Amino acid sequence: MSRQTAPDPSRRSQQSRAAILAAAADLVSEVGFAKLTIEKIAARAGVGKQTIYRWWPSKGAVVFDAFLAVSEDASGSLALPDTGDLAADLRAVLRPTADELTDPAFDNTGRGLISEYLVDPDLLREYRERLLDPLLEVTRDRLRSARTAGQLPADTDLDLAVDLLYGPMYYRWLHGLGAVDHAYADRLVAAVLRALGATDGAADGAPDGG
């Protein structure tokens, strides 16, 4: 007589959580952030609303986790290359950033999440701790390495440098001021390195095609 194994509650919870995140990612692409509701996510995932609220306090929190799950699957671990060619290494992070910002699925999600960050301090803190701050820190580390190597002046303000790299791109995307593409990313890297007083070798690396 075979012995039946009791269902594993943790496995069931993991499956429900994955279904919720997948439903949120699909729905925000289909209907947009503004029209997305917890009820729609629950119906698509096949769970009750209370199951969602057990893990997330708001629609924005669910969508943010769904966005992170998709981003991690697509890009893997967060890191910048350190090849010795500072311009090329910065292009290697700004070009994918441009691609992400101009992806139609991200555009709706990103703008919706920004509106949530402005009114939800807890969600803003999550965004800072889990996404923005790690990105800025790895970029700061790469610039610090270049400063140590003499490619940037010894008094380079690294906080200002990362603001100069990412700020214009997000400003241009958010306000629809023009193309956010590889060509713009390359021009931005060159302009920032010139403004920082990078050595010729660091500032003038010729971008590869694209």
C-alpha positions in Angstrom: 0.0 0.0 0.0 1.6 3.3 -1.1 2.0 6.1 1.3 0.7 9.5 0.2 3.0 12.5 0.7 1.4 15.5 2.3 1.3 18.6 0.1 4.3 21.0 0.8 2.8 24.4 1.8 6.0 26.2 1.0 6.1 24.8 -2.5 2.4 25.8 -3.0 3.3 29.3 -1.7 6.2 29.6 -4.1 4.0 28.5 -7.0 1.3 31.1 -6.1 3.9 33.8 -5.7 5.4 33.0 -9.1 1.9 33.0 -10.7 1.1 36.4 -9.2 4.4 38.0 -10.5 3.8 36.5 -13.9 0.2 37.7 -14.0 1.3 41.2 -12.9 4.0 41.4 -15.6 1.7 40.2 -18.3 -1.2 42.5 -17.3 0.8 45.7 -17.0 2.0 45.2 -20.5 -1.5 44.5 -21.8 -3.6 47.1 -20.0 -1.1 49.6 -18.6 -0.3 50.5 -15.1 -3.2 52.9 -14.6 -5.8 50.2 -15.5 -4.2 47.4 -13.6 -5.9 46.3 -10.4 -5.2 43.8 -7.6 -8.5 42.1 -8.6 -7.2 41.6 -12.2 -3.9 40.2 -11.0 -5.6 37.8 -8.6 -8.0 36.6 -11.3 -5.2 36.0 -13.8 -3.0 34.2 -11.2 -5.9 32.1 -9.9 -5.6 33.2 -6.3 -7.6 35.3 -3.9 -6.9 39.0 -3.3 -5.9 38.3 0.3 -3.1 36.0 -1.0 -1.6 39.0 -2.8 -2.1 41.3 0.2 -0.3 38.8 2.4 2.9 39.5 0.5 2.5 42.9 -1.0 0.8 46.1 0.4 -0.1 47.7 -2.9 -0.4 47.3 -6.6 2.9 49.2 -7.1 4.7 46.8 -4.8 3.5 43.8 -6.8 4.5 45.3 -10.1 7.9 46.4 -8.8 8.7 42.8 -7.8 7.4 41.5 -11.1 9.6 44.1 -12.9 12.6 43.0 -10.8 12.0 39.4 -11.6 11.9 40.0 -15.3 15.0 42.3 -15.2 17.0 39.7 -13.2 16.1 36.9 -15.7 17.1 39.1 -18.6 20.3 40.7 -17.3 21.7 38.3 -14.6 23.8 39.8 -11.9 24.4 43.6 -11.8 28.0 44.4 -12.7 30.0 46.7 -14.8 33.0 45.5 -16.9 36.4 46.7 -16.0 38.4 46.2 -19.2 40.7 49.3 -18.6 38.8 51.1 -21.4 36.5 53.4 -19.3 34.5 54.8 -22.1 33.7 51.4 -23.5 32.8 50.1 -20.1 30.4 53.0 -19.5 28.8 52.5 -22.9 28.3 48.8 -22.0 26.0 49.9 -19.2 24.3 52.9 -20.8 23.4 51.2 -24.0 21.4 48.5 -22.3 19.8 51.2 -20.2 18.7 53.0 -23.3 17.3 49.7 -24.7 15.3 49.1 -21.5 13.9 52.6 -21.4 12.7 52.4 -25.0 11.2 49.0 -24.6 7.4 49.5 -24.9 6.7 47.1 -22.0 9.1 49.0 -19.7 7.8 52.4 -20.8 4.3 51.9 -19.3 5.6 50.0 -16.3 8.4 52.5 -15.6 6.2 55.6 -15.8 3.6 54.0 -13.6 6.1 53.0 -11.0 7.6 56.5 -10.9 4.1 57.9 -10.1 3.8 55.4 -7.3 7.3 56.2 -5.9 6.3 59.8 -5.5 3.4 59.0 -3.2 4.6 55.8 -1.5 7.7 56.3 0.7 8.0 52.6 1.4 8.0 51.7 -2.3 10.5 54.4 -3.0 12.8 52.9 -0.3 12.4 49.5 -1.9 13.3 50.9 -5.3 16.3 52.7 -3.9 17.6 49.7 -1.9 17.0 47.0 -4.4 17.6 48.6 -7.8 18.8 52.2 -8.0 21.4 52.3 -5.2 23.1 49.0 -6.3 23.3 50.3 -9.9 24.8 53.6 -8.8 27.2 51.8 -6.5 28.7 49.5 -9.2 29.0 52.5 -11.5 30.7 54.5 -8.7 33.1 51.6 -8.1 34.0 51.6 -11.8 34.7 55.3 -11.8 36.7 54.9 -8.6 38.9 52.3 -10.3 39.4 54.7 -13.2 40.3 57.5 -10.7 42.9 55.2 -9.0 44.3 54.3 -12.4 44.8 58.0 -13.2 42.2 58.1 -16.0 40.1 60.6 -13.9 41.4 63.5 -11.8 42.1 62.6 -8.2 39.4 65.1 -7.0 36.6 63.6 -9.1 33.3 63.8 -7.3 32.0 60.2 -7.9 28.4 61.0 -6.7 28.2 63.9 -9.2 29.7 61.7 -11.9 27.0 59.0 -11.6 24.4 61.8 -11.6 25.8 63.1 -14.9 25.8 59.7 -16.5 22.3 58.6 -15.6 20.4 61.9 -15.0 20.3 63.2 -18.6 19.1 59.8 -20.0 16.2 59.5 -17.6 15.3 63.1 -18.0 15.2 62.8 -21.8 13.1 59.6 -21.6 10.7 60.9 -19.0 9.9 64.1 -20.9 10.0 62.6 -24.4 12.7 65.1 -25.5 14.3 62.9 -28.2 15.7 59.5 -29.1 17.1 57.5 -26.3 19.3 55.1 -28.2 22.9 53.8 -28.5 24.0 56.9 -30.3 22.7 59.1 -27.5 24.3 56.9 -24.9 27.6 57.1 -26.7 27.4 60.9 -26.9 26.5 61.1 -23.3 29.5 59.0 -22.2 31.9 61.1 -24.2 30.4 64.4 -22.9 30.5 63.3 -19.3 34.1 62.0 -19.5 35.2 65.3 -21.1 33.3 67.3 -18.4 35.1 65.2 -15.7 38.5 65.9 -17.2 39.2 62.3 -18.1 42.5 61.6 -19.8 42.4 61.3 -23.6 42.6 57.6 -23.5 39.6 57.3 -21.2 37.5 59.9 -23.0 38.2 59.3 -26.6 37.7 55.5 -26.9 36.0 55.0 -30.3 32.6 53.3 -29.8 32.1 50.1 -31.7 29.3 49.9 -34.2 25.6 50.1 -33.3 
